Amino acid sequence: MTQTTDRATMVARELSLPPAAVARTLELLDGGATVPFVARYRKEVTGGLDDGAIQRIHDHAARVDGREARRASILESLREQNVLTPELARAIGAATTLTELEDVYLPYKPRRRTRAQTARERGLGPLAALILERPPGAKAQSREALGAPYVDPAKELPDLDAVFQGARDIVAEQVAERADVRAEVRRLFEAKGELTVDAARGKSAAPELAHYRDHLGRRERAMNAPSHRVLAAERGEAEGFLRVRVLISPDEAAAAVRARVVRKDTAPVLVRELDLALAEARERLLLPSLESELRRKLKDRADAEAIRIFAQNLESLLLAAPLGSVPVLAIDPGLRTGCKVAVLNAEGDVKALATIYPHTGQEQAAAATFAGLIRTHAPAAIAIGNGTAGRETEAFVRKLAALPDTVKVLMVSEAGASVYSASELAREELPELDVSLRGAVSIGRRLQDPLAELVKIDPKSIGVGQYQHDVDQAALAASLDRVVERAVNQVGVSLNTASPTLLRYVAGLGPALAKAIVAHRASHGPFKTRAAIKEVPRLGSKAFEQCAGFLRVPHGAE
């Protein structure tokens, strides 16, 4: 089996997809094909997999690649340390997850100086082995007889207590790093771990706790905790108001460790030392480590669920039905600073601007200005931003006598409009307009064509979820970018009117080629066919193959 087919087999098995289809799909993706292109134009190769399945294959293959790269790195490290035995190599090869890999590698992983290392340097390794491994003959010896040979003030081992403490440090580290012990305690955490949320020390009277009153004192199975509660708890802890733990029964944890380590034939004197070492292994090393690990797992799972919801919300905004090429009067509502008004023609060009103050005692003057704009420009619709004073502005507009019955009044999400208004792109597109008026233009254009306007804004700035600033920002950005890419390619793009920002999301293009296409269009005039973009510098046959099916040339030669 080749490395490529082995990789495809792993991806197929872990995603429960047909191996042959996965192998063919990965071959296309590895060859530079994009997910939208493969989903739409290579169904006969993929066996009809949809874009969601193809994206999962793409993402999971990246995770498999990361895992295999880590496996290779671990093997190389073990070879350099000259500790790679056939048995260890088999254990590394048998690991199916990153967690299992790291568990096997943990005892050999370079680390900061530990108490166990210090104890080994003082010569306590043989005594630790005696406590942990219980060789024949140990039963007949007393604690004093076992420890006395190691007492040495010059090594900071002045008495038996110091000797056995050092030996227990070694045992505790060895037990805490055993893959089988970690796996057993990990299963206990996942099966019975309880997520607890309490006020942080010294914060029980903090007024900010009111934000978290629904979470305080909560106890629930950690693996059953919904994503929004996990993210809320994480936020409260990050702000310093909550203490969040995942706890398991100490007795069950002790029994789980002991069952893996203690043998029936262990001498009583060694059992006492071993029990003390196991307690240290649990409390100082194992439980904190595995609690943190499970909390990371809960956070990662909550992030993934939240990002999935954010992606759905963004897709709904992007794929909202466009009003189309009709004139629009747009209002960015405000109270003290007034309502910014922009009139756009059917192509989205700015034809008139105004600022009115209907909510500060100047309603009559505002109505007169508004009526004049309606008479002069005859908009087909009025777009009102849904932010501050949005409903009040809608009420003002609807009661105007000058408003024709045929004019639609629509509330439009203004999320991200202020971000766009202050952006470099907005300055390029609307250089003569004040920042405050650019928002109104954006609101009007997103009614005419939501997708074309919203792609100008960083997806994270569109405001698609309550906890979007608490989740992994790189994962969020990647997911939202994929949503924009999918939406753009699902709808298609008009080659002769699309902005560089819109074109960059077309399969096979990207920012540089998008700008090159617009520059060529500006200097040579509109494209008459899709094939004409082959004349654009640096746009090769591969890029053309990927993008052509998603481009439109209305009224062109094709």
Steps between C-alpha positions, in 0.01 A plus 500: 500500500647841406515793739228679298255208509582436867408861575178473300412178681544670838286797397230272356491281809486790744227679301309182405517584129572272201880455479512515119303825489719652772818398319382656172382815677832544680683456172302791355547719808871422523528595134378852576128466433272703727209360699232692301648383169522136605148503644340647188707374210657171611202307635583203280842479667383547860198275476264793541639626833359842591709801596454431871646149471784625281582774750504241781739286296723803443501597868541147634786428261676806644449358851631159390802670342563686826472180702736309271749787502492490880547122496810540279633778724456285812676205341788723397526640853505150649774393257709804593459411867602141416196361685293369209438131563293272275227494765492881521496529122199267486320710764568818301381332181184367664386841633193618307461846655728787595405441864618140486820606326577760764425254781752249364760774445449678834765310703763585237394856426765766571374719784588757760683378807273291726522371856537148361802602292667646806432180693649288222814715499530429873507130428149407616398320180566149639293567812214636288516186285487290815182678614333484160617165364521292825779255407537172693660535843366848573236366739753408770650847533388783724458861394823586676691218334372605157569871540813520714751442216373815326527743793766755402494860631737602218223413252235681709374165627551546874252236619262222402209740444699695241613176337152356466353834392745508211424139410128573510553798268648262244219246545232770480636630170536152351144404599353829377669452164389143440274487196271234651455696824426823313253323273314353801473830687411679177208259452389578855507874431300459179248258652443669836677836504282778645527855370470742792468878482540721808600855582874556489673558830427851625239565230182372667374856549617637164212668310631350175392157626145601407597424138562140604219440749356221283831313523605551864479186709423284198603135507461281193663215313789661317451307178131598493557872553363701204744715309350834602542419872857384449587821314323716759692329780828540313428870447416552868820327606709702252349818644593387850147462642447123483688190609436211264600140576441150370500264799488125546463289813838482682423146609422385148812669368711331768347160422556544126869580548557238765342226287755569228806518723480303827561123497368262762847377594634845592661517844317710764788743543510560126119528478509791744762684297325411177167630629660832591661516156173418326323774694763747381473369146123556507477833678811676375537362149220284359180676602612858417636385165194299397258761635670759280493259208126439536431870535690561177291227339178661627617840377597361159163326469314814608705708255413262216128511581497879537695547177255271322212722615689817408563357154130424454409855607751651262383282212141615560611864477710445189233305315210728591292577193633814328255777419677536168601790280252763617551845654512499880490764772707381796502626858762440766293593807625708791367709785712797604726486194208469260406249231737476203316463168640380168310464172638237263411437138433152363876436463572600860656836411446785747258762361418705811596532869340663802495501878162535672404530868154349546561398863633828645209740453558563130248254362331750268826602331603136473167412337539779247853391403388140476201585284722696262736205458209265426351737241832558327638146490192274518658212694343157474585424863622658821768309693526577871786372713385288791733652760448786744179696428412259218142436611440866578627593153277238341197647680597850381529384138175302495287791618630743236222623274748530211579127505340326198324171571719328243824571688613211720636582846743233614720450806855398405771356724764766546747261666849589385394819321710718732799269447463533123455879526843544658676242281757563230263345245227751591747786460590366155135453393355816660793739546287814492259384772530550872532180707157556652332504156678191367300286741173610339638413156599156623153441647336591169732286293455196722126523434563509125755214509584363847775267382689756292499750788559272797810340348668839543493453876715267706253217575589518872382863505150421376389397849376147450488367856501579870831330580689565180783676687540209743561222248824411324546799269705320236243220476217755486667701223569186294142376537341834413730545203386159373137611540565811292681294237215248486236775475683690226552189291145380558356826367766573238656832410447748219845533345450858378357656817645301791735679735847359577369409846226285349721346232765392751261237637435340161652152478854510364551878522600674822590864576781545248316358198179679603682835489665405170160421345353834610808689379479327159127578484566867577769536234355278223126528554244233593568133435289360217551135597630310800790373291615860457635502858782275374649828376539617860866481605587201726158337453600156376307202373462343846347817648272535198381141531412560868328838463328496160188315609427755772527810281220659298517742207147642466424614144837361389582289194445169685 
